[in-house]
Amino acid sequence: MTARDREVVSSRVIDAPRERVFRAFTDPGVLAEWWGPAGFTNEFHEFELRPHGVWRFTMHGPDGSEHRMMKQFIEIVEAERIVLRHIDPTHAFRMTMTFSQAPGDRTELTWRIRFDSMDEFERVANLVRDANEQNFDRLEAVLASANHQDDT
């Protein structure tokens, strides 16, 4: 088994320039608007966008559930890549987001989520794929919003 066997890859071309898509992730106010599956909201407690910085937040599910999250930023390359580590004993993974120039001043956004264990990958891979698509939908909606045409 290789590391790629435990990896979920999701990609979408977003109709926005690469710098705007990158800023939608690095601005915690904007990020809180779209992060997570459909119907979820976010409460950020800590957002240190730097290598070894911590991102702690609570995702509130539409059913009233609360999901406390902690991630650590590993690498940040302006408008190109963000790598983070999800720190949780039940969901351990490394996530790499790449922002590539696409034709027409659009951005190809690719998420690679590599799980620590094959058991966890097999248990949640399909849920993660669906959730990633919902994340992309929410990101596109925020970027298309008149409220974020100039400030992201």
C-alpha positions in Angstrom: 0.0 0.0 0.0 1.3 3.5 -0.9 0.3 6.8 0.5 -1.7 7.6 -2.7 -3.9 4.6 -1.9 -5.1 6.6 1.2 -5.7 9.8 -0.7 -8.9 11.7 -1.8 -8.3 14.1 -4.6 -10.9 16.7 -5.5 -10.5 19.4 -8.1 -12.6 22.2 -9.7 -12.0 25.1 -12.0 -13.3 28.2 -10.2 -14.4 31.3 -12.1 -12.2 33.7 -10.3 -8.5 34.8 -10.4 -6.1 32.7 -8.4 -5.3 35.5 -5.9 -9.0 35.9 -5.1 -9.5 32.2 -4.5 -6.4 32.1 -2.3 -7.6 35.1 -0.3 -11.0 33.4 0.2 -9.0 30.8 2.2 -6.6 33.1 4.0 -9.1 35.7 5.2 -10.8 34.1 8.2 -13.9 36.2 7.8 -14.5 35.0 4.3 -13.3 31.5 5.0 -15.9 31.1 7.8 -18.6 31.9 5.3 -17.9 28.9 3.0 -15.9 26.3 4.9 -17.6 23.0 5.4 -20.5 21.0 3.9 -23.8 22.6 3.0 -25.8 23.9 6.0 -22.8 24.1 8.3 -21.6 27.3 10.0 -18.3 28.1 11.6 -17.0 29.8 14.7 -13.3 30.5 14.6 -11.4 30.6 17.8 -7.8 30.8 16.5 -6.5 31.4 13.0 -2.7 31.8 12.8 -1.9 31.7 9.1 1.8 30.9 9.2 3.9 27.7 9.3 3.2 25.9 12.5 0.3 28.2 13.2 -3.0 26.8 14.6 -6.5 26.9 13.2 -9.1 26.1 15.9 -12.7 26.3 15.1 -16.1 24.8 15.8 -18.3 23.7 12.9 -22.0 23.8 13.7 -24.1 21.3 11.8 -27.6 22.0 10.6 -28.9 19.4 13.1 -27.4 21.4 16.0 -24.3 19.2 16.3 -20.9 20.7 17.1 -17.7 19.5 15.6 -14.5 21.0 17.2 -11.6 21.1 14.8 -7.9 21.8 15.1 -5.5 22.1 12.2 -1.9 23.2 12.0 -0.6 25.0 9.0 2.5 23.3 7.6 3.3 25.4 4.5 1.8 28.5 2.9 3.0 29.7 -0.6 1.2 32.9 -1.6 -1.5 32.2 -4.3 0.0 28.7 -4.9 -0.3 26.2 -2.1 -1.5 25.7 1.5 -0.6 22.5 3.4 -2.1 21.7 6.7 -2.4 18.9 9.2 -5.7 17.9 10.7 -5.1 17.1 14.4 -7.7 14.8 15.8 -7.3 11.2 16.9 -10.3 10.1 14.9 -9.5 12.0 11.7 -5.8 12.2 11.1 -4.8 13.5 7.7 -2.7 16.0 5.7 -4.4 18.3 3.3 -2.7 20.0 0.4 -4.6 22.7 -1.5 -3.1 23.9 -4.8 -4.2 27.0 -6.7 -3.2 26.8 -10.4 -3.8 29.3 -13.1 -6.5 28.2 -15.5 -7.5 29.7 -18.9 -9.6 32.8 -18.8 -8.3 34.2 -15.5 -9.8 31.3 -13.6 -8.3 29.0 -11.0 -7.9 25.3 -10.8 -8.3 24.4 -7.1 -7.1 20.9 -6.1 -7.4 19.4 -2.7 -5.4 16.3 -1.8 -6.4 14.7 1.5 -4.0 11.9 2.6 -5.3 9.9 5.5 -2.9 8.4 8.0 -4.6 5.0 7.9 -6.3 2.9 5.3 -9.1 2.0 7.7 -10.0 5.6 8.1 -9.7 6.3 4.4 -12.1 3.4 3.6 -14.5 4.6 6.3 -14.8 8.2 5.2 -13.5 8.6 1.6 -17.0 8.8 0.0 -18.2 11.3 2.6 -15.1 13.4 2.1 -15.6 13.5 -1.7 -19.2 14.7 -1.3 -18.2 17.2 1.4 -15.4 18.6 -0.8 -17.9 19.2 -3.7 -20.2 21.0 -1.3 -17.2 23.1 -0.1 -16.4 24.0 -3.7 -20.1 25.0 -4.3 -20.1 27.2 -1.2 -16.7 28.8 -2.2 -18.0 29.6 -5.7 -21.2 31.2 -4.3 -19.1 33.4 -1.9 -16.8 34.5 -4.7 -19.7 35.2 -7.0 -21.5 37.3 -4.3 -21.5 41.0 -4.8 -20.3 41.4 -1.2 -17.0 39.8 -2.2 -16.3 41.0 -5.7 -13.8 43.6 -4.5 -12.6 42.6 -1.0 -11.4 39.0 -1.5 
